[in-house]
Every structure is written in C-alpha cells, then in structure tokens.
Amino acid sequence: MGFYSLLTGRAERNTTLPMLTVEWYRTRLRVRTSAPGVHRHLASQHHTVTPDVAVPEPLPPADLWVLADPDPFAERRLGAPTGRRQAFTGEWYAEHRGADGETVLVSEDTATHPHALITPDFRSWVLVAPGPESLGLLATRTVRELVREAGVSDGALMFHGSAAQRPNGRGVFLVGDAGAGKTSSAVWLGRGGGRVVGTDRTFLAPTAAGWRAVGLPVSTRLGAGSVKALGILDELRGHAPVRAINPFRAGAGGTPAPRPGPGLPVDKVWLSNSEVNDLLGVPFTAATHAHTLVVLESATGGEPSFARLDAADAAAALRPHLLAPDPDYRSRWLAADPTPERAEPARAGLAALVRERPVFRLRWDPAAHCDARVHDLVAAMDATGTVVVGA
C-alpha cells in the first residue's frame, strides 16, 4: 500500500468535518480535512458568486485531502529522489516515487512551511504537513496552482493583470506595470453592482462563446493609497485578515513600513475574496466576458487620456504582460509532464485576441486618478474608441 492510500484511509476514518466543495471556473475540488482552519481559509479565499457568462464544461471533480501528520512516511520508506520541481518563485520540491508508483513532492522549505504533496494520478492529491498551523495557507496555494494548471492545459493566456465585471455586465481586463493601478481599478469597477474577477494574475480563455477573463484565486493586495481612496481605513483598523498581516491595524503604526526584502510586502494588506466582499461590498466571480482590454500606463501630471490601439500596437503593448512561459515557474510542477508551457501557442493566441477584442492604452497618474472616475473612462472607451482627454 502506498502513501496516498495509507494517508487517505487513515484520514477517512478520523475526519469529522463535512467535505468542502471548491469551484473555480472549470476546476472542481472536493476538499477533506479535520482542521477547522483549513475550512475557514478556503471558504474565505474562494468565496464567489456564480458567473453569469457561459462557462465550458467543468473538469471532472478532483480530490484534495489536507492532513496534519508529524511523520507521514513512517510506515513506508520514501524512495530515492527522481528529480526536482520548482513551484512559484523559487520554491523547490524533491520528487520521489512511492510504493504504488505515486508521485511524492517533498518541499525543500524545511524551516518555514515543511510539507509534502502526494498524487497517484495528478488528479487526486494529499497535502500533508507536520502540524495544522500552516495548512490553510498551503491548501489555498495548492488550489491556486491546480486552477493555474487547468488554465494552462486549456490553452488560456495568463497575464499579470486584473479583471472586473462592471455593473452593466460588461467585462474589463487590465494590464500594466507594478503600481499602474490594476488591482484598485478592478475593485472600483466592481463597486456599485459589479464584480471583481482577478486582481493580480488573470487568464484570457478562448471559448466557443468568445473570450473569457478568468481570475486566479489569489489574495487582493491594497496599499495605503488604495485603502485611503476606497475609504476602508477605519474598518481595517480593527480587522485581522484570514490571509496575512494587516499593517493598517491599530497599533501597527500610522504609515505602513516599506518592504524590507523578499517575502510578504508589509506595506500592503492582503484580503481574501470574502473580506473584499464584506469590507468593500464587492463580490468576486471566477469569470466574465472580456469585452474591453486596457493597458494602464503611469504618467505624471495632466489628465487621464486614452486611445484605441491597432492590432500591431495592441499586441506589442500586451506582450510584456503575457506570462507564457511564466518567469516565476521553471516547471508545471503539479502536472504529470513538468515541461514549462511553450511561448509559441500563447503568442498565436495573443495575435487572435487583438484581432477580436478592442485594446486601449490609458495614460494616467494612478495616485491621482484611480478612483470612481475609472467607470466613466471605461464607459467612454466602450462608447467611442477615440482619444479622450480629461475625466
């Protein structure tokens, strides 16, 4: 009997919490755990309303067991390493084969979040860690990676970008450099009856019914300027988020400290989908139409202005934000074939995208202009497609 069968059999006898179903676009996961914190973490991070756009047929449901076990390999000897796989931003796993031929990925991060992932078929998974402390965080990250893998396998285009559904139902997709206002714009566009779709990494997925913007389930990160503009500082002063630190809490200091080095940015609050809904009144949905594409460009001084781009300029403007292959991954680490996704199909998809969807360049000062006026700017893009100066 292999590790997967041993651990799931033991967990099935001891798990008392009800199964949690996590759905995100085409991905459906049946999550089983005895740790209440995992339920709370997953439910908060993946809180969504049903998309009101046609979604392709869901993938077959997959199982994710999330377990605490101080020595999961005690009853069976772990085979010799067969290689290494890199997860997000340099997190490495040693790959082993179990007794039943399953794949066992053991994190090389033995100091912060030691854990392992075990799968017999790259559809069903066991996530196991020595204790329950970090299981919620690790479970949400695993779900994110499984959603990402499904999107890559579907041929969707991954961008460093955000997306929202406006109150009138029209979808907006935004890319831009760091600090250009992608996250805040998505939140503003979702306010007043709309929805947020993605705030950091977002797919554009070709379907028979047209292009869909599909968010990757990650935390929404808001800096001090966004918090002030959105008017939620008082609420944050008493709020302990489910995901990470809140530098705006009472006693944390009046001004968030700058990031001291690699790792969590301490100058931003990280909010789950449920928290964005509760604090800002903005629900999340996993997908929407990709009606209008916007490339945000920071500019100091002057009023916002935008122009529609022709296909060649649109492709050139979008290409730096297209993550194919994604530079933060050296392998498709939760796939049977770990070979990174190839750039050529994504570039061909980008060429088709700019022929089918309008792309605009918006020049603005996000610190001065990223507020409720973004609704009017996008409405003007939809209505005219010409250069507009002023808000």
C-alpha positions as CSV (number, residue, x, y, z in Angstrom):
1,M,0.0,0.0,0.0
2,G,1.4,3.4,-1.0
3,F,1.4,6.7,0.9
4,Y,-1.7,8.0,-0.8
5,S,-3.8,5.0,0.2
6,L,-2.4,4.9,3.7
7,L,-3.0,8.5,4.5
8,T,-6.4,8.8,2.9
9,G,-7.6,5.6,4.5
10,R,-6.5,6.8,7.9
11,A,-8.0,10.3,7.3
12,E,-11.3,8.8,6.2
13,R,-11.7,7.1,9.5
14,N,-10.8,10.1,11.5
15,T,-12.2,13.1,9.6
16,T,-15.4,14.5,11.2
17,L,-15.8,17.8,9.3
18,P,-18.1,17.8,6.2
19,M,-16.5,17.8,2.8
20,L,-15.9,21.2,1.4
21,T,-16.5,21.8,-2.4
22,V,-14.3,24.5,-4.0
23,E,-15.3,25.5,-7.5
24,W,-13.4,28.0,-9.7
25,Y,-14.3,28.3,-13.4
26,R,-13.8,24.7,-14.7
27,T,-12.0,23.4,-11.6
28,R,-14.0,21.4,-9.0
29,L,-12.3,20.2,-5.9
30,R,-13.7,18.0,-3.1
31,V,-11.6,19.0,0.0
32,R,-11.5,16.8,3.0
33,T,-9.8,17.8,6.3
34,S,-10.1,17.6,10.0
35,A,-8.6,21.1,10.5
36,P,-11.3,23.8,11.0
37,G,-8.7,26.5,10.0
38,V,-8.5,24.9,6.5
39,H,-12.2,25.1,6.1
40,R,-12.2,28.8,7.2
41,H,-9.2,29.7,5.0
42,L,-10.6,28.0,1.8
43,A,-14.1,29.3,2.3
44,S,-12.9,32.9,2.7
45,Q,-10.4,32.8,-0.1
46,H,-12.7,31.2,-2.7
47,H,-16.0,32.9,-1.8
48,T,-17.6,33.7,-5.2
49,V,-20.9,34.3,-6.9
50,T,-21.9,32.2,-9.9
51,P,-20.6,33.6,-13.2
52,D,-23.4,35.0,-15.4
53,V,-21.5,34.0,-18.5
54,A,-21.4,30.6,-20.2
55,V,-18.6,28.5,-18.8
56,P,-17.2,25.5,-20.7
57,E,-18.0,22.0,-19.3
58,P,-16.4,21.6,-15.8
59,L,-13.5,19.3,-15.5
60,P,-14.1,16.0,-13.6
61,P,-14.0,16.7,-9.9
62,A,-10.7,16.1,-8.1
63,D,-10.0,15.2,-4.5
64,L,-7.7,17.2,-2.1
65,W,-7.0,15.7,1.3
66,V,-5.4,18.2,3.7
67,L,-3.8,16.5,6.7
68,A,-1.6,17.1,9.6
69,D,0.9,14.3,10.3
70,P,4.2,14.7,12.0
71,D,5.8,11.8,10.2
72,P,3.7,10.8,7.1
73,F,6.4,8.5,5.8
74,A,7.0,6.4,8.9
75,E,5.2,3.3,7.7
76,R,6.7,3.2,4.3
77,R,10.2,4.1,3.1
78,L,10.4,7.0,0.8
79,G,12.1,6.2,-2.5
80,A,15.2,8.0,-3.7
81,P,14.7,11.4,-5.3
82,T,13.9,11.2,-9.0
83,G,14.4,15.0,-9.7
84,R,13.3,18.5,-8.6
85,R,10.3,20.6,-9.4
86,Q,10.1,24.4,-8.9
87,A,6.9,25.8,-7.7
88,F,6.1,29.5,-7.5
89,T,9.0,32.0,-7.2
90,G,11.8,29.6,-6.4
91,E,10.2,27.1,-4.0
92,W,11.7,23.7,-4.8
93,Y,10.4,20.2,-4.3
94,A,12.2,16.9,-4.3
95,E,10.3,14.4,-6.4
96,H,10.1,10.8,-5.3
97,R,8.2,7.7,-6.3
98,G,6.0,5.9,-3.7
99,A,5.4,2.2,-3.4
100,D,2.3,2.3,-5.6
101,G,4.1,4.4,-8.2
102,E,2.6,7.6,-6.9
103,T,4.4,10.9,-7.2
104,V,5.6,12.4,-3.9
105,L,6.7,16.0,-3.9
106,V,8.6,17.0,-0.7
107,S,9.1,20.7,-0.1
108,E,12.7,21.7,0.5
109,D,11.5,24.6,2.7
110,T,12.1,22.7,5.9
111,A,12.2,25.8,8.1
112,T,9.0,27.8,7.3
113,H,6.3,25.5,5.9
114,P,7.5,21.9,5.7
115,H,5.0,19.8,3.8
116,A,4.5,17.2,1.0
117,L,2.1,16.6,-1.8
118,I,1.2,13.1,-2.9
119,T,-0.7,12.1,-6.0
120,P,-1.3,8.8,-7.8
121,D,-2.6,10.4,-11.0
122,F,-2.2,14.2,-10.9
123,R,-5.9,14.5,-10.3
124,S,-6.3,13.4,-6.6
125,W,-4.0,14.8,-4.0
126,V,-2.9,14.6,-0.4
127,L,-1.4,17.7,1.2
128,V,0.3,16.8,4.4
129,A,2.3,18.9,6.9
130,P,3.6,18.2,10.4
131,G,1.0,20.4,12.2
132,P,-2.1,22.3,11.4
133,E,-0.6,25.8,11.7
134,S,0.1,26.5,8.0
135,L,-2.3,24.0,6.5
136,G,-4.8,26.7,5.5
137,L,-2.2,28.8,3.7
138,L,-0.8,25.7,1.9
139,A,-4.2,24.4,0.9
140,T,-5.2,27.7,-0.7
141,R,-1.9,27.8,-2.5
142,T,-2.4,24.3,-3.8
143,V,-5.9,25.2,-5.0
144,R,-4.5,28.2,-6.8
145,E,-1.8,26.0,-8.5
146,L,-4.4,23.4,-9.6
147,V,-6.6,26.2,-11.1
148,R,-3.5,27.6,-12.9
149,E,-2.6,24.2,-14.2
150,A,-6.1,23.7,-15.6
151,G,-5.9,27.1,-17.3
152,V,-2.5,26.4,-18.9
153,S,-3.8,22.9,-20.0
154,D,-6.8,24.6,-21.6
155,G,-4.6,27.0,-23.7
156,A,-5.7,30.1,-21.8
157,L,-3.4,33.1,-21.9
158,M,-2.0,34.0,-18.4
159,F,-1.3,37.7,-17.8
160,H,0.0,39.8,-14.9
161,G,-3.3,41.6,-14.9
162,S,-6.7,42.1,-13.3
163,A,-10.3,42.0,-14.4
164,A,-13.7,43.1,-13.3
165,Q,-17.3,42.9,-14.4
166,R,-18.9,46.4,-14.5
167,P,-22.4,46.9,-13.0
168,N,-23.8,46.9,-16.6
169,G,-22.4,43.4,-17.1
170,R,-19.6,44.3,-19.4
171,G,-16.2,42.8,-18.6
172,V,-12.9,44.8,-18.4
173,F,-9.4,43.3,-18.5
174,L,-6.5,45.4,-17.3
175,V,-2.7,45.0,-17.5
176,G,0.1,47.3,-16.6
177,D,3.4,47.6,-14.7
178,A,3.6,47.4,-10.9
179,G,1.8,50.4,-9.4
180,A,-0.2,51.2,-12.5
181,G,-3.5,50.7,-10.7
182,K,-4.6,47.3,-11.9
183,T,-5.9,46.0,-8.5
184,S,-7.5,49.2,-7.4
185,S,-9.2,49.7,-10.8
186,A,-10.7,46.2,-10.7
187,V,-12.1,46.9,-7.3
188,W,-13.5,50.3,-8.3
189,L,-15.1,48.8,-11.5
190,G,-16.7,46.1,-9.3
191,R,-18.2,48.6,-6.9
192,G,-21.8,49.6,-7.2
193,G,-23.3,46.4,-8.5
194,G,-20.3,44.9,-10.4
195,R,-17.9,42.1,-9.6
196,V,-14.2,41.6,-9.2
197,V,-12.8,38.7,-11.3
198,G,-9.0,38.8,-10.7
199,T,-6.6,41.2,-9.0
200,D,-3.0,40.0,-9.8
201,R,-2.9,37.2,-12.4
202,T,-5.7,36.7,-14.8
203,F,-6.4,34.3,-17.7
204,L,-7.9,35.2,-21.0
205,A,-9.5,32.0,-22.1
206,P,-10.8,31.4,-25.7
207,T,-14.2,29.6,-25.7
208,A,-16.8,28.8,-28.3
209,A,-18.8,31.7,-26.9
210,G,-15.9,34.2,-27.0
211,W,-13.0,35.3,-24.8
212,R,-13.4,35.0,-21.1
213,A,-11.5,36.7,-18.3
214,V,-10.8,34.2,-15.6
215,G,-9.2,35.2,-12.3
216,L,-6.6,33.2,-10.5
217,P,-7.6,32.8,-6.8
218,V,-5.1,34.9,-5.0
219,S,-5.4,37.5,-2.2
220,T,-6.2,41.1,-3.1
221,R,-3.4,43.4,-2.1
222,L,-4.1,47.0,-1.4
223,G,-1.6,49.7,-0.4
224,A,-2.0,52.7,1.7
225,G,-3.2,55.0,-1.1
226,S,-5.8,52.5,-2.2
227,V,-7.0,51.9,1.3
228,K,-7.5,55.7,1.8
229,A,-9.2,56.2,-1.6
230,L,-11.5,53.3,-1.0
231,G,-12.5,54.6,2.4
232,I,-11.9,51.5,4.4
233,L,-9.1,52.6,6.8
234,D,-11.4,52.6,9.8
235,E,-12.7,49.1,9.1
236,L,-9.2,47.8,8.7
237,R,-8.0,49.2,12.0
238,G,-10.0,46.5,13.8
239,H,-9.6,43.8,11.2
240,A,-7.4,40.7,11.4
241,P,-7.4,39.2,7.9
242,V,-7.5,35.5,7.3
243,R,-4.6,35.5,4.9
244,A,-1.7,37.6,6.2
245,I,-0.7,40.7,8.1
246,N,-2.7,43.9,8.2
247,P,-0.3,46.9,8.6
248,F,-3.3,49.2,8.9
249,R,-4.5,47.8,12.2
250,A,-4.5,49.9,15.4
251,G,-1.1,49.7,17.0
252,A,0.7,48.8,13.7
253,G,1.8,52.3,13.1
254,G,0.3,55.2,11.2
255,T,2.2,54.5,8.0
256,P,3.0,51.0,6.7
257,A,6.6,50.2,6.5
258,P,8.3,49.6,3.1
259,R,9.2,46.1,2.2
260,P,12.5,45.2,3.9
261,G,13.4,42.5,1.5
262,P,12.0,39.4,-0.3
263,G,8.8,37.9,1.1
264,L,5.5,39.4,2.1
265,P,5.2,43.1,1.3
266,V,4.5,44.7,4.8
267,D,3.2,47.9,3.2
268,K,0.0,46.2,1.9
269,V,-3.0,44.5,3.4
270,W,-3.9,41.1,1.9
271,L,-7.6,40.4,1.7
272,S,-9.5,37.3,0.8
273,N,-12.5,37.3,-1.5
274,S,-14.8,37.2,1.5
275,E,-13.1,40.1,3.1
276,V,-13.3,42.2,-0.1
277,N,-17.0,41.5,-0.2
278,D,-17.5,42.3,3.5
279,L,-15.3,45.4,3.7
280,L,-16.0,46.9,0.2
281,G,-19.3,45.4,-0.8
282,V,-17.7,43.9,-3.9
283,P,-18.3,40.2,-4.7
284,F,-16.0,38.0,-6.7
285,T,-16.9,35.9,-9.6
286,A,-14.5,33.5,-11.3
287,A,-15.1,34.6,-14.9
288,T,-16.7,37.3,-17.1
289,H,-16.7,38.4,-20.7
290,A,-13.5,40.1,-21.9
291,H,-15.2,42.9,-23.7
292,T,-12.6,45.7,-23.3
293,L,-8.9,45.3,-22.8
294,V,-7.0,48.2,-21.2
295,V,-3.2,48.7,-20.9
296,L,-2.5,51.1,-18.0
297,E,0.5,53.4,-18.3
298,S,1.6,55.6,-15.5
299,A,2.2,59.3,-16.3
300,T,2.9,62.2,-14.0
301,G,0.8,65.3,-14.4
302,G,-2.1,66.1,-16.8
303,E,-5.5,64.5,-17.0
304,P,-6.2,60.8,-18.0
305,S,-6.2,60.1,-21.7
306,F,-6.8,57.0,-23.7
307,A,-6.5,55.8,-27.3
308,R,-7.6,52.7,-29.1
309,L,-4.6,50.7,-30.4
310,D,-4.4,48.9,-33.8
311,A,-3.7,45.2,-33.7
312,A,0.1,45.5,-34.1
313,D,0.4,48.1,-31.3
314,A,-2.1,46.2,-29.1
315,A,0.0,43.0,-29.4
316,A,3.2,44.9,-28.6
317,A,1.6,46.6,-25.6
318,L,0.1,43.4,-24.2
319,R,3.1,41.1,-24.8
320,P,5.3,42.3,-21.9
321,H,2.5,41.3,-19.5
322,L,1.8,37.9,-21.1
323,L,3.3,35.2,-18.8
324,A,4.0,32.4,-21.2
325,P,6.2,30.8,-20.1
326,D,5.7,32.3,-16.7
327,P,9.1,33.5,-15.4
328,D,8.1,32.6,-11.8
329,Y,7.9,28.9,-12.7
330,R,10.5,26.6,-14.1
331,S,8.2,23.7,-14.4
332,R,4.5,22.8,-14.5
333,W,5.1,21.3,-11.1
334,L,1.6,19.9,-10.5
335,A,1.4,18.3,-13.9
336,A,2.4,14.8,-15.0
337,D,4.7,16.4,-17.6
338,P,6.6,19.2,-15.8
339,T,7.8,20.8,-19.0
340,P,7.0,24.6,-18.9
341,E,4.3,25.8,-21.2
342,R,5.6,26.9,-24.6
343,A,5.6,30.5,-25.7
344,E,4.6,30.0,-29.3
345,P,1.0,28.9,-28.8
346,A,0.4,31.8,-26.4
347,R,1.8,34.3,-28.9
348,A,-0.5,32.9,-31.6
349,G,-3.4,33.2,-29.1
350,L,-2.4,36.8,-28.5
351,A,-2.5,37.6,-32.2
352,A,-6.0,36.2,-32.4
353,L,-7.1,38.1,-29.3
354,V,-6.1,41.5,-30.6
355,R,-7.9,40.9,-33.8
356,E,-11.1,40.1,-31.9
357,R,-11.1,42.5,-28.9
358,P,-10.6,46.3,-28.7
359,V,-7.5,47.2,-26.8
360,F,-6.9,50.7,-25.3
361,R,-3.9,52.4,-23.8
362,L,-4.9,54.6,-20.7
363,R,-2.3,57.1,-19.6
364,W,-2.9,58.4,-16.1
365,D,-1.5,59.1,-12.7
366,P,-2.9,56.2,-10.7
367,A,-2.3,58.0,-7.4
368,A,-4.4,60.9,-8.5
369,H,-6.9,59.4,-10.9
370,C,-7.6,55.8,-9.8
371,D,-11.0,56.2,-8.1
372,A,-14.6,56.2,-9.1
373,R,-13.8,58.0,-12.3
374,V,-12.5,54.8,-13.8
375,H,-16.1,53.9,-14.5
376,D,-16.5,56.9,-16.8
377,L,-13.2,56.3,-18.5
378,V,-14.1,52.7,-19.4
379,A,-17.6,53.8,-20.5
380,A,-16.1,56.3,-22.8
381,M,-13.8,53.6,-24.3
382,D,-16.8,51.4,-24.9
383,A,-18.7,54.2,-26.5
384,T,-16.2,56.0,-28.7
385,G,-12.9,54.3,-29.2
386,T,-11.3,57.7,-29.8
387,V,-8.8,59.8,-27.9
388,V,-10.5,61.4,-24.8
389,V,-8.7,63.9,-22.6
390,G,-10.0,64.6,-19.1
391,A,-12.1,62.7,-16.7
